[in-house]
Amino acid sequence: MTQTHYDYIIIGGGSSGCVMANRLTNGSNAQVLLLEAGGKDSHPYIHMPVGFSKLTAGPRTWGFNTVPQRHANNREIPYAQGKVLGGGSSINAEIFTRGHPADYDRWAREEGAEGWSFSEIQKYFIRSEGNTTLSGDWHGTEGPLGVSNLQNPQEMTRAFVRSCQELGLPYNPDFNGEVQEGCGFYQLTVKNARRCSAAVGYLRPAMSRQNLTVETGVMVTRILTKSGRAVGVEFSQAGQIKTVFADSEVLLTSGAIGSPKLLMLSGIGPADHLHGLGIDVVHDLPGVGENLHDHFGIDIVAELTGHYSLDKYNKPHWMAWAGLQYLMFKSGPVTSNVVEGGAFWHSDKSQSVPDLQFHFLAGAGAEEGVPSVPHGSSGITLNSYTLRPKARGTVRLRSANPNDTPLVDPNYLGHPDDLKTSAEGVKLSVEMFSQKSLQKYIRKIHFPDSTVKSQKDFEDYARQYGRTSYHPTCSCKMGVDDMAVVDPQLRVRGLDGIRICDSSVMPSLVGSNTNAPTIMIGEKASDLVRGNT
Ligand SMILES: Cc1cc2nc3c(=O)[nH]c(=O)nc-3n(C[C@H](O)[C@H](O)[C@H](O)COP(=O)(O)OP(=O)(O)OC[C@H]3O[C@@H](n4cnc5c(N)ncnc54)[C@H](O)[C@@H]3O)c2cc1C
């Protein structure tokens, strides 16, 4: 990079950063620089749908753990976040869900996010979506984010979906249509049997544009400010500290952990905390790093009577066969995202919208920190979480050193209602596994074992086995109250020349996975920056 001035500097090439890099350079003369701390998205695991199971730990993640979770047996829980071009969208489970319209209406009506009601943002979902199967009022077919049906759901996933129906859940062919509740197969951000991350869908088509510069392996260490305005960034690249300037705006898209971390390192955040670490306060903004909101997923795991799940492909000869099938025909188990099926349902009848989401995995031990079945056997996993937890947590700095990991405290189960709803999720999960369609394949449910019977047992189980569902959000929330970090135009309150445009600006978690909602934020943010609203 020889240039020292750009119009826009985008910090973080994840789900939202890739959207913005594409939209801001399309049909415009604006010079845009995208800086990403991770490397290029070249590893084959990223692009094979099944590769998700190899990506929740290792070099394409930041290696975070939570601080000890007070309400979850003081466990320090692994906290995977993407560190690679595409960010979370390059390592996620490829589940395509949008959330309930009521989530966005709550943002607009109750949480100060004027302009973000469902009827106002739906066009951005539609603009982003390139659905190969579904169309009509609820779907887009021409957008950069490729979305498709699972090519061939595993036998166990089909049995799971039947089991849910035996329990009384209706079959839902489209979780992103008019009705969210029910059970079914997830649609995936997969196109032509390959992952469609934001880097693939948005960034690659823009890479040849003269006005876009993309740098990987670049860790931004500070946002530079002058007279109340963000003017550029300082970053480290190959051991050297450099600076680059933004003539129009700095656009922060480092994710719900990375964005508050970088703001605080730059002296933008709660003054007391920054003083305590010896950081000069540039702008006292108490909401930075507050309100962290995440889904606390609790898994149950069963051993099967035979090799009916994807675990069969752990054996080298089956793995080789699956690889061959994929290479030659783009079919077979490698096209599975593992987390194939699921449900949205109610912990009790008083909830007007689903308050629980389930993820069925046609295998066991696929994710970091999740229990598995005895070695050599095959298993299945079912994960559930409370869709709108009441507890909020924090992101804080460990020190003033940018290389130190931040203190991530999601405060899981910090509200008693979250514990109750979580326990209901686990009970329902066990019931789903106990219906005839799945039961006939199951040798034993190992987690929870048969001693878990009472309400207290289920609550204890949730405390012991819950973990992140990878949906940190809200740590730089938008709104108009004192704890809001950005206004509804995503401008940092009290500072010029900088917006935050990623999952951290959600005022509250949406009731679903968070990739498509974050891409929607990137789409709307691009319009806000370009004045296209
Ligand atoms: C393992 C996993 C599984 C998931 N599964 C699903 C799923 O199936 N479906 C779904 O909808 N959602 C899923 N999610 C969530 C979804 O992917 C995220 O909500 C979404 O990617 C967040 O987008 P973002 O743009 O806010 O942040 P990110 O995509 O995390 O992007 C932030 C980027 O900024 C970079 N960065 C951070 N700090 C700096 C810095 N100082 N300098 C330079 N670069 C920096 C990071 O390396 C990263 O690439 C999953 C997430 C994970 C991690």
The ligand as an SDF file (V2000), in Angstrom:
LIG
                    3D

 53 58  0  0  0  0  0  0  0  0999 V2000
  -18.1340  -20.3070   14.4430 C   0  0  0  0  0  0  0  0  0  0  0  0
  -19.2980  -19.4090   14.0580 C   0  0  0  0  0  0  0  0  0  0  0  0
  -20.4810  -19.9860   13.5860 C   0  0  0  0  0  0  0  0  0  0  0  0
  -21.5560  -19.1600   13.2320 C   0  0  0  0  0  0  0  0  0  0  0  0
  -22.6510  -19.7140   12.6290 N   0  0  0  0  0  0  0  0  0  0  0  0
  -23.5640  -18.8840   12.0650 C   0  0  0  0  0  0  0  0  0  0  0  0
  -24.5460  -19.4010   11.1910 C   0  0  0  0  0  0  0  0  0  0  0  0
  -24.5780  -20.5970   10.8800 O   0  0  0  0  0  0  0  0  0  0  0  0
  -25.4510  -18.5330   10.6580 N   0  0  0  0  0  0  0  0  0  0  0  0
  -25.4280  -17.2060   10.9500 C   0  0  0  0  0  0  0  0  0  0  0  0
  -26.3160  -16.4760   10.4800 O   0  0  0  0  0  0  0  0  0  0  0  0
  -24.4970  -16.6890   11.7720 N   0  0  0  0  0  0  0  0  0  0  0  0
  -23.5350  -17.4880   12.2860 C   0  0  0  0  0  0  0  0  0  0  0  0
  -22.5150  -16.9600   13.0130 N   0  0  0  0  0  0  0  0  0  0  0  0
  -22.5420  -15.5170   13.3120 C   0  0  0  0  0  0  0  0  0  0  0  0
  -22.1830  -14.6010   12.1390 C   0  0  0  0  0  0  0  0  0  0  0  0
  -21.2280  -15.2080   11.3090 O   0  0  0  0  0  0  0  0  0  0  0  0
  -21.6950  -13.2740   12.7170 C   0  0  0  0  0  0  0  0  0  0  0  0
  -22.7440  -12.6850   13.4440 O   0  0  0  0  0  0  0  0  0  0  0  0
  -21.2330  -12.2970   11.6490 C   0  0  0  0  0  0  0  0  0  0  0  0
  -20.2280  -12.8710   10.8550 O   0  0  0  0  0  0  0  0  0  0  0  0
  -20.7160  -11.0240   12.3140 C   0  0  0  0  0  0  0  0  0  0  0  0
  -20.2990  -10.1400   11.3140 O   0  0  0  0  0  0  0  0  0  0  0  0
  -19.4690   -8.8180   11.6590 P   0  0  0  0  0  0  0  0  0  0  0  0
  -19.2330   -8.1440   10.3600 O   0  0  0  0  0  0  0  0  0  0  0  0
  -20.1470   -8.0840   12.7380 O   0  0  0  0  0  0  0  0  0  0  0  0
  -18.1010   -9.3420   12.2890 O   0  0  0  0  0  0  0  0  0  0  0  0
  -17.0560  -10.3880   11.7240 P   0  0  0  0  0  0  0  0  0  0  0  0
  -17.6210  -11.1520   10.5880 O   0  0  0  0  0  0  0  0  0  0  0  0
  -16.5260  -11.1230   12.8980 O   0  0  0  0  0  0  0  0  0  0  0  0
  -15.9230   -9.4640   11.0910 O   0  0  0  0  0  0  0  0  0  0  0  0
  -15.0310   -8.7030   11.8330 C   0  0  0  0  0  0  0  0  0  0  0  0
  -13.6960   -8.7410   11.0860 C   0  0  0  0  0  0  0  0  0  0  0  0
  -12.8660   -7.7240   11.6050 O   0  0  0  0  0  0  0  0  0  0  0  0
  -11.5570   -8.2260   11.7420 C   0  0  0  0  0  0  0  0  0  0  0  0
  -10.9020   -7.4340   12.7780 N   0  0  0  0  0  0  0  0  0  0  0  0
  -11.2080   -7.3930   14.0990 C   0  0  0  0  0  0  0  0  0  0  0  0
  -10.4010   -6.5310   14.7380 N   0  0  0  0  0  0  0  0  0  0  0  0
   -9.5800   -6.0110   13.7860 C   0  0  0  0  0  0  0  0  0  0  0  0
   -8.5200   -5.0610   13.8240 C   0  0  0  0  0  0  0  0  0  0  0  0
   -8.1490   -4.4630   14.9680 N   0  0  0  0  0  0  0  0  0  0  0  0
   -7.8670   -4.7780   12.6710 N   0  0  0  0  0  0  0  0  0  0  0  0
   -8.2410   -5.3580   11.4960 C   0  0  0  0  0  0  0  0  0  0  0  0
   -9.2390   -6.2730   11.4140 N   0  0  0  0  0  0  0  0  0  0  0  0
   -9.8950   -6.5790   12.5490 C   0  0  0  0  0  0  0  0  0  0  0  0
  -11.7640   -9.6770   12.1130 C   0  0  0  0  0  0  0  0  0  0  0  0
  -10.6180  -10.4600   11.8590 O   0  0  0  0  0  0  0  0  0  0  0  0
  -12.9600  -10.0590   11.2600 C   0  0  0  0  0  0  0  0  0  0  0  0
  -12.5910  -10.5630   10.0070 O   0  0  0  0  0  0  0  0  0  0  0  0
  -21.4430  -17.7530   13.3960 C   0  0  0  0  0  0  0  0  0  0  0  0
  -20.2600  -17.1800   13.8560 C   0  0  0  0  0  0  0  0  0  0  0  0
  -19.1810  -17.9950   14.1790 C   0  0  0  0  0  0  0  0  0  0  0  0
  -17.9140  -17.3410   14.6880 C   0  0  0  0  0  0  0  0  0  0  0  0
  1  2  1  0
  2  3  1  0
  2 52  2  0
  3  4  2  0
  4  5  1  0
  4 50  1  0
  5  6  2  0
  6  7  1  0
  6 13  1  0
  7  8  2  0
  7  9  1  0
  9 10  1  0
 10 11  2  0
 10 12  1  0
 12 13  2  0
 13 14  1  0
 14 15  1  0
 14 50  1  0
 15 16  1  0
 16 17  1  0
 16 18  1  0
 18 19  1  0
 18 20  1  0
 20 21  1  0
 20 22  1  0
 22 23  1  0
 23 24  1  0
 24 25  2  0
 24 26  1  0
 24 27  1  0
 27 28  1  0
 28 29  2  0
 28 30  1  0
 28 31  1  0
 31 32  1  0
 32 33  1  0
 33 34  1  0
 33 48  1  0
 34 35  1  0
 35 36  1  0
 35 46  1  0
 36 37  1  0
 36 45  1  0
 37 38  2  0
 38 39  1  0
 39 40  1  0
 39 45  2  0
 40 41  1  0
 40 42  2  0
 42 43  1  0
 43 44  2  0
 44 45  1  0
 46 47  1  0
 46 48  1  0
 48 49  1  0
 50 51  2  0
 51 52  1  0
 52 53  1  0
M  END
$$$$
